[in-house]
Amino acid sequence: MSVLVAVTDSEEGDVALRTAAAEAALRGTGLLVANLRLRPVDGLPAGVDARVLERKPGVDVAEHVLNLLDEHHEDVQLLVIGMKRRSPVGKLVLGSLAQQLLLNADVPVLAVKVPESR
């Protein structure tokens, strides 16, 4: 079994990767890393069997993650995503990767936020 994490080029992506690595270690499973960045994923966690899955050019990021869930449906038991705080108007005007994945994933989804600075 595996944990799949969608890693964006943001602080939310970094938090999702760290959380997914901890969850994979806790479950004793592998980690599939859906690279949604424009650069390679760096800082892969030590001690976890991690495999990076690159996005093909021109493929929508949500479509890429949902396709990976389909391709690995017998293996993936959890999807981890990072979430960004947005205003109600921002949610209405802009599409949300997190929302698309929450609504369309056929596995449990763990959504994590960046801790607020105090």
C-alpha positions as CSV (number, residue, x, y, z in Angstrom):
1,M,0.0,0.0,0.0
2,S,1.0,3.6,-0.5
3,V,0.3,7.2,0.4
4,L,0.1,9.6,-2.6
5,V,1.0,13.2,-2.0
6,A,0.4,16.1,-4.4
7,V,3.4,18.4,-4.1
8,T,3.0,22.0,-5.4
9,D,5.7,24.6,-5.7
10,S,4.6,26.4,-2.5
11,E,4.8,26.2,1.3
12,E,1.6,24.2,1.2
13,G,3.4,21.6,-1.0
14,D,6.3,21.4,1.4
15,V,3.9,20.8,4.4
16,A,2.0,18.2,2.4
17,L,5.2,16.3,1.6
18,R,6.4,16.3,5.2
19,T,3.0,15.2,6.4
20,A,2.7,12.5,3.8
21,A,6.1,11.1,4.6
22,A,5.2,11.0,8.3
23,E,1.9,9.3,7.5
24,A,3.7,6.7,5.2
25,A,6.2,6.0,8.0
26,L,3.4,5.6,10.5
27,R,1.6,3.2,8.2
28,G,4.7,1.4,7.1
29,T,3.9,2.0,3.5
30,G,5.6,3.6,0.4
31,L,5.2,7.2,-0.7
32,L,4.2,8.2,-4.2
33,V,5.0,11.9,-4.9
34,A,3.0,13.6,-7.6
35,N,5.4,16.3,-8.7
36,L,3.2,19.4,-9.6
37,R,6.2,21.7,-9.5
38,L,8.1,23.2,-12.5
39,R,11.3,21.8,-11.0
40,P,12.4,18.5,-9.5
41,V,11.2,17.6,-6.0
42,D,14.0,18.1,-3.5
43,G,14.3,17.1,0.1
44,L,12.6,13.7,-0.2
45,P,12.3,12.2,3.3
46,A,14.8,9.8,4.5
47,G,13.6,6.4,5.8
48,V,10.6,6.3,3.5
49,D,10.4,4.4,0.2
50,A,9.5,7.4,-2.0
51,R,8.9,7.4,-5.7
52,V,8.4,10.6,-7.7
53,L,5.8,10.6,-10.5
54,E,6.4,13.5,-12.9
55,R,3.6,15.3,-14.7
56,K,3.6,15.3,-18.5
57,P,3.6,18.7,-20.1
58,G,0.2,20.1,-20.9
59,V,-1.7,17.9,-18.4
60,D,-3.8,19.8,-15.9
61,V,-2.6,19.3,-12.4
62,A,-5.8,18.0,-10.9
63,E,-6.2,15.7,-13.9
64,H,-2.7,14.4,-13.3
65,V,-3.4,13.5,-9.6
66,L,-6.7,11.9,-10.4
67,N,-5.1,9.9,-13.2
68,L,-2.5,8.7,-10.7
69,L,-5.2,7.6,-8.3
70,D,-6.8,5.6,-11.2
71,E,-3.5,4.1,-12.3
72,H,-2.6,3.1,-8.7
73,H,-6.1,2.4,-7.4
74,E,-5.2,-0.9,-5.9
75,D,-2.1,0.5,-4.1
76,V,-3.0,4.0,-2.8
77,Q,-4.9,4.2,0.5
78,L,-4.6,7.9,1.2
79,L,-4.1,11.2,-0.7
80,V,-2.4,14.1,1.1
81,I,-2.8,17.6,-0.2
82,G,-1.8,21.1,1.0
83,M,-4.5,23.7,1.3
84,K,-4.3,27.5,1.0
85,R,-6.5,29.9,2.9
86,R,-8.6,31.9,0.5
87,S,-11.4,34.4,0.8
88,P,-15.0,33.4,-0.2
89,V,-14.6,35.6,-3.4
90,G,-11.3,34.0,-4.2
91,K,-12.9,30.6,-4.0
92,L,-15.7,31.7,-6.3
93,V,-13.5,33.3,-8.9
94,L,-10.6,31.0,-9.0
95,G,-10.7,27.2,-9.3
96,S,-9.2,25.2,-6.5
97,L,-6.9,22.2,-6.9
98,A,-7.7,21.1,-3.4
99,Q,-11.4,21.4,-4.0
100,Q,-11.3,19.3,-7.2
101,L,-9.3,16.6,-5.4
102,L,-11.4,16.6,-2.3
103,L,-14.6,16.2,-4.4
104,N,-13.3,13.7,-7.0
105,A,-10.7,11.5,-5.2
106,D,-12.0,7.9,-4.5
107,V,-9.7,7.5,-1.5
108,P,-9.6,9.3,1.8
109,V,-8.0,12.8,1.5
110,L,-5.9,14.4,4.3
111,A,-5.8,18.1,3.7
112,V,-3.1,20.0,5.6
113,K,-2.6,23.8,6.1
114,V,0.5,25.8,6.7
115,P,0.6,26.7,10.4
116,E,-0.3,30.4,11.1
117,S,2.6,32.6,12.3
118,R,2.0,34.0,15.7
